[in-house]
């Protein structure tokens, strides 16, 4: 089971929905994040990926910068833009 990280809003109040750092916030599948899995960031798939403008806007605001999207969701976004 993926690690859970508590989510706090800017006022410090606890949010009800936990963030799973190894789960994509868009599709709910494993995100393949090597860094969140305890490996060096250099081993992560995202190190060699390009993230187009607007891709992160799909993530709910309260989950941004908490867990990574997966490569499949990134690829899907890129295909939709072409």
VOZAPA-263315 format. One line per 5 residues: number of its first residue (from 1); for each residue x, y, z of N, C-alpha, C, O, CB. Coordinates in pm, 1 decimal. Atoms other than C-alpha are relative to their C-alpha. Glycine has a CB too. Layout:
N
NUM	X/Y/Z/X/Y/Z/X/Y/Z/X/Y/Z/X/Y/Z ~ ...
This chain:
82
1	84.1/-118.3/0.0/0.0/0.0/0.0/88.4/124.3/0.0/186.3/127.9/74.5/-95.5/0.0/121.9 ~ -82.2/-120.0/6.5/140.4/346.6/-86.7/1.2/76.2/131.3/-92.1/69.2/211.2/-48.7/89.9/-110.2 ~ -10.7/-88.6/-115.8/260.6/584.0/179.5/-110.7/103.2/-3.0/-160.2/139.3/-109.8/137.1/69.1/3.8 ~ 97.6/-107.5/-6.9/13.9/841.7/299.8/67.1/121.3/61.9/146.9/109.2/154.8/-125.7/-42.5/81.4 ~ -48.9/-125.6/-52.8/97.2/1203.1/363.0/-121.1/85.0/32.2/-211.2/98.9/-50.5/95.8/72.0/-100.3
6	112.0/-87.6/-34.0/-139.0/1432.2/548.1/5.4/125.5/-84.2/112.8/171.4/-123.1/1.3/35.7/149.5 ~ 10.2/-120.4/80.1/-260.4/1733.0/356.3/-52.9/111.1/89.0/-152.8/93.5/158.7/-91.4/-21.7/-124.3 ~ 42.8/-115.0/-77.5/-289.5/2072.6/520.3/-23.1/116.7/-93.5/53.6/138.0/-187.4/103.6/36.0/108.2 ~ 21.2/-118.9/81.0/-440.4/2384.4/371.3/87.6/111.9/55.4/159.5/91.1/153.0/-150.7/41.6/-1.5 ~ -89.9/-108.5/-39.0/-268.0/2722.0/405.3/-25.0/50.9/141.4/65.0/109.5/201.4/-13.2/113.9/-96.7
11	28.4/-42.0/-136.6/-440.3/2794.4/738.1/42.2/-106.1/101.4/30.1/-83.3/221.7/-148.1/30.9/15.5 ~ -45.6/105.0/-87.4/-303.6/2468.6/881.8/-109.4/-97.7/39.7/-85.6/-184.9/123.3/59.7/59.5/121.2 ~ 108.5/92.1/-31.2/-639.3/2290.6/896.1/18.7/-128.5/-79.1/60.8/-126.2/-194.7/-137.5/63.7/-30.7 ~ -16.5/130.2/64.6/-635.4/1922.0/815.0/-107.7/-21.1/-105.6/-226.0/0.8/-79.6/-4.6/-113.2/104.2 ~ 93.1/34.2/107.1/-795.6/1824.6/484.2/-44.7/-144.4/22.5/30.0/-223.3/80.4/65.9/18.6/-142.5
16	52.6/133.5/-23.2/-1010.9/1511.6/486.1/56.3/-104.8/-95.4/54.6/-223.4/-62.2/-148.7/2.5/-11.2 ~ -46.7/96.2/99.9/-859.0/1349.2/175.6/152.4/-15.9/7.7/225.3/79.4/-19.8/-42.4/44.7/-142.0 ~ -145.5/19.7/-5.7/-511.8/1193.7/226.2/59.2/-6.3/-140.0/-8.3/-42.7/-236.3/34.3/-128.5/77.5 ~ -72.1/6.8/126.3/-256.1/1216.0/-49.4/92.7/-120.6/6.2/170.0/-135.0/100.9/79.9/132.1/-28.1 ~ -88.3/114.9/11.2/-82.5/895.5/-153.1/112.1/39.3/-95.4/88.2/58.0/-214.7/-76.9/-128.5/-50.0
21	-109.7/-53.5/80.0/259.6/1000.7/-277.6/41.8/-89.8/-116.3/111.5/-44.3/-207.0/117.7/24.1/88.0 ~ -35.2/90.7/109.3/295.5/694.3/-502.1/-115.2/-21.4/-96.7/-109.4/-109.7/-182.3/44.7/-133.2/55.4 ~ 119.0/13.5/82.7/-44.5/740.8/-668.1/-22.7/128.4/-79.7/-13.7/238.4/-25.2/-123.5/-32.7/86.9 ~ 28.3/-113.9/86.7/-124.5/968.4/-962.3/-130.5/66.6/44.9/-231.7/-1.8/60.2/-9.0/-44.6/-149.1 ~ 121.4/-68.2/-43.0/-375.8/1235.0/-853.1/-105.5/12.0/-109.9/-218.7/52.1/-82.8/34.8/136.5/50.3
26	95.9/-8.7/110.3/-541.2/1221.4/-1196.2/-73.5/-130.9/-24.6/-195.6/-131.2/-40.1/70.6/42.2/-126.3 ~ 63.8/127.5/34.8/-605.9/852.2/-1259.4/-10.4/-97.3/116.6/-89.1/-191.8/111.9/75.7/-65.4/-111.2 ~ 4.8/88.2/-116.4/-542.6/689.2/-922.1/89.6/-121.8/-9.7/93.5/-202.5/83.2/-138.9/-44.7/22.0 ~ -94.6/110.9/14.1/-285.9/441.0/-1056.5/135.5/41.2/57.1/157.1/158.2/88.8/14.1/-42.5/-149.1 ~ -135.6/-29.9/-49.1/74.8/417.0/-937.5/66.5/99.2/-96.1/53.2/87.0/-217.8/86.2/-131.5/12.9
31	-59.8/-104.0/83.5/272.4/718.0/-1061.5/143.7/-29.8/-42.1/199.4/41.9/-125.2/-3.8/130.5/72.8 ~ -136.2/36.1/39.5/611.7/549.8/-1088.2/105.7/96.2/50.5/215.8/101.1/-4.4/8.6/-8.2/-148.2 ~ -94.8/-98.5/-52.4/781.0/821.0/-882.1/110.7/-69.0/79.0/87.0/-123.2/186.9/-72.4/103.1/88.8 ~ -114.2/62.1/-66.4/1125.4/692.5/-791.1/35.5/74.5/127.7/69.1/11.9/228.3/120.7/-4.3/-93.9 ~ -36.9/-81.5/-116.0/1190.9/979.8/-549.7/-92.8/-29.0/118.4/-46.3/-46.2/231.0/-4.8/150.2/-35.9
36	95.8/29.4/-107.4/871.4/915.9/-349.3/17.6/-141.9/52.1/-16.8/-170.6/166.7/-143.8/19.9/-49.4 ~ -24.5/138.3/-40.3/966.7/547.0/-340.0/133.0/-16.2/71.9/172.2/-127.8/106.2/-3.8/-90.8/-121.0 ~ -124.7/4.5/-74.4/1294.4/638.1/-170.5/124.9/-16.1/-83.6/233.6/-36.4/-29.4/-5.9/-108.6/96.0 ~ -115.3/11.5/89.3/1521.0/619.0/-474.5/48.4/139.9/-37.7/-23.2/237.4/-15.4/-35.9/-82.2/-127.7 ~ -47.6/-131.7/44.0/1736.1/902.1/-612.3/-91.8/59.2/-107.2/-144.9/-12.7/-191.8/143.8/-10.5/-53.8
41	85.1/-67.9/97.5/1541.8/1160.0/-811.8/50.2/-24.6/-141.8/-28.6/-25.6/-236.3/-5.3/150.6/28.8 ~ -57.8/23.7/133.2/1778.0/1092.3/-1101.7/-52.7/-127.9/-64.5/-40.7/-144.0/-185.9/151.7/-6.8/9.5 ~ 54.3/124.7/53.6/1613.3/748.7/-1142.0/-145.9/12.1/-42.4/-202.3/-83.1/-96.2/13.5/-109.5/102.2 ~ 141.9/-16.3/28.4/1264.0/891.9/-1189.7/-24.9/25.8/-149.0/52.3/95.4/-214.9/-57.2/114.6/83.4 ~ 35.9/-15.6/141.2/1095.6/876.5/-1530.8/-17.7/146.9/-37.4/9.3/185.7/-151.1/-128.3/-77.3/-31.0
46	30.4/-140.3/30.9/1002.5/1245.1/-1504.6/124.8/83.5/-27.8/115.6/192.6/-84.0/-77.2/61.9/114.4 ~ -124.8/-72.5/25.0/1367.0/1350.5/-1518.6/25.5/21.8/-148.8/96.1/114.9/-187.7/116.9/-75.1/61.3 ~ -22.7/-7.2/144.1/1357.8/1293.8/-1893.4/-126.9/37.6/-75.8/-134.2/23.5/-197.8/53.1/-132.9/-51.2 ~ 128.5/-35.0/61.3/1002.7/1414.3/-1956.6/-13.7/151.3/-12.1/50.5/227.9/59.8/-117.2/-57.9/82.2 ~ 33.1/-140.3/18.0/871.6/1745.6/-2078.4/-146.3/18.2/39.5/-233.5/-54.5/-8.2/26.1/46.9/-147.7
51	134.2/-23.9/-51.2/564.7/1884.6/-1900.8/-55.6/128.3/-61.6/-14.0/237.9/-24.2/0.6/9.0/154.9 ~ 53.9/-117.6/67.3/361.5/2117.6/-2123.9/-83.5/86.5/94.9/-137.9/39.4/194.8/-84.4/-42.5/-119.6 ~ 81.3/-94.0/-76.7/189.2/2423.9/-1987.3/-143.3/-51.3/8.2/-199.3/-96.1/-91.9/3.8/141.3/-63.7 ~ 138.8/39.6/-20.3/-151.0/2339.2/-1842.1/-18.9/-139.6/55.9/-126.8/-171.6/105.8/-72.2/10.1/-127.2 ~ 16.3/137.6/-46.3/-83.9/1978.3/-1747.0/-27.9/-5.4/150.3/-108.1/-87.4/195.0/125.0/-82.0/-33.1
56	17.9/4.9/-145.1/-65.9/2052.5/-1374.8/-130.8/64.1/44.7/-175.1/42.4/157.5/116.1/68.6/68.7 ~ 129.0/-61.3/-33.3/-386.9/2255.2/-1382.9/-110.1/-103.7/9.6/-215.5/-76.8/67.2/-37.3/105.0/-103.7 ~ 98.5/109.3/-9.4/-573.0/1925.1/-1418.7/-3.4/-61.5/139.8/-102.3/-124.0/178.2/31.6/-109.0/-103.4 ~ -6.5/55.1/-135.3/-464.3/1825.9/-1069.6/-82.6/89.4/91.6/-68.9/211.6/86.1/148.1/-10.9/50.5 ~ 75.1/-82.2/-95.5/-707.7/1939.4/-798.2/95.9/85.8/83.5/201.1/38.2/126.2/-86.7/-89.7/92.7
61	-88.3/-96.7/-67.0/-559.4/2245.4/-625.4/57.0/-53.6/130.8/174.7/-32.6/160.2/-75.4/128.9/27.0 ~ -46.8/47.8/-130.2/-538.1/2074.9/-285.4/99.4/-115.5/-11.3/161.5/-153.0/88.1/-117.9/-43.2/84.0 ~ -94.2/110.4/18.9/-328.5/1792.5/-434.7/125.3/39.9/-76.5/218.4/-39.8/-87.6/-67.8/-112.4/-71.7 ~ -117.8/-44.0/76.6/-81.5/1997.6/-640.5/122.8/6.0/88.8/117.7/48.2/204.4/-24.9/137.7/-64.1 ~ -130.0/-1.3/-66.9/282.9/1960.6/-543.7/5.3/-96.0/118.8/90.7/-84.2/206.6/32.7/140.5/46.4
66	3.7/99.1/-108.2/190.4/1669.7/-316.4/35.4/-139.7/-51.6/102.0/-216.4/17.9/-139.0/-1.9/65.8 ~ -36.0/126.5/63.3/217.2/1370.4/-553.4/8.2/23.5/-150.9/-52.9/115.7/-204.8/-104.0/-113.1/34.7 ~ -27.1/-16.8/142.9/328.3/1326.1/-912.4/-106.3/-66.2/-86.7/-168.8/-164.6/-47.0/136.5/-56.9/-34.2 ~ 84.8/67.1/97.2/118.1/1248.8/-1215.3/81.3/-114.6/-61.3/204.1/-116.4/-52.6/-51.0/100.2/-110.5 ~ -69.3/113.3/62.7/199.7/927.4/-1400.0/32.8/32.1/-146.4/-19.0/127.4/-204.5/-86.8/-128.8/9.0
71	-40.6/-20.8/138.6/359.6/898.4/-1741.2/-117.4/-18.9/-95.2/-126.6/50.4/-196.5/113.4/-95.2/-37.0 ~ 116.0/23.5/86.6/37.2/763.8/-1891.9/-88.8/124.6/-6.8/-135.8/160.4/-114.8/-81.7/-121.0/50.8 ~ 81.8/-121.7/0.3/-157.0/1076.8/-1785.2/70.8/113.9/-72.5/6.6/193.0/-141.6/-33.5/42.2/143.5 ~ -75.4/-101.0/74.1/120.6/1300.2/-1916.3/-11.3/-25.6/-149.5/-38.2/66.5/-226.6/148.1/0.7/43.3 ~ 9.0/34.1/142.8/120.6/1115.6/-2250.0/-139.6/29.1/-54.2/-153.6/78.9/-165.9/35.4/-148.4/-22.5
76	138.0/-25.6/40.5/-258.8/1140.1/-2267.6/-24.3/149.6/-19.4/-89.5/190.0/-115.7/-97.7/-56.4/104.2 ~ 14.5/-145.2/10.5/-245.6/1516.5/-2206.8/67.8/49.5/-127.0/11.2/130.8/-200.1/59.5/70.5/124.2 ~ -75.6/-42.0/118.7/17.0/1560.3/-2478.7/-76.0/-37.2/-127.6/-83.1/43.0/-220.8/140.9/-64.9/-0.6 ~ 76.5/43.1/118.5/-191.9/1359.9/-2729.7/-122.1/89.5/-20.6/-155.3/123.9/-134.0/-44.4/-148.0/14.4 ~ 118.0/-86.9/10.3/-498.3/1573.9/-2652.6/34.4/137.6/-52.6/-50.6/203.4/-112.6/-67.2/13.1/134.5
81	-42.1/-133.3/41.2/-300.4/1889.5/-2725.4/41.2/6.2/-147.0/54.8/114.9/-203.0/114.5/46.2/86.5 ~ -44.0/-0.1/140.2/-195.5/1779.7/-3075.2/-114.8/-24.2/-95.1/-94.8/-27.2/-216.5/106.8/-105.2/-22.1
